[in-house]
Amino acid sequence: MARVCPLTGKKVLYGNRVSHANNKTRHRFMPNLQNVSFLSEALGIRVRVRLSTHAVRSIEKNGGIDNYLRNTCDCLLSSRFRKMKKMLESKAA
């Protein structure tokens, strides 16, 4: 499983740990990914996904997964979320 958030695109970063003696050792900085589930009220389904905590906060700030998908451009969403957005739009129509 890739360590990439499907909504924000956060991924592993590489850099150095630097000691007081200025010794440099390579280090991987992992994104803070969490397994979360959101209830889509419009579709009546529970969506389980692995997101960064930044994405979880963005979804909660927008009032849930339904509102977040409605207000977000398709070009910023992964294919799974684009399909879910189309299902929301067809359900609303």
Buried (B, 14 or more C-beta within 10 A) or exposed (E): EEEBBBBBEBBEEEEEEEEEEEEEEEEEEEBEBEEBEBEBEBBEEEBEBBBBBBBBEBBEEBEBBBBBBBEBEEEEBBEEBBEBBEBBEEEEE
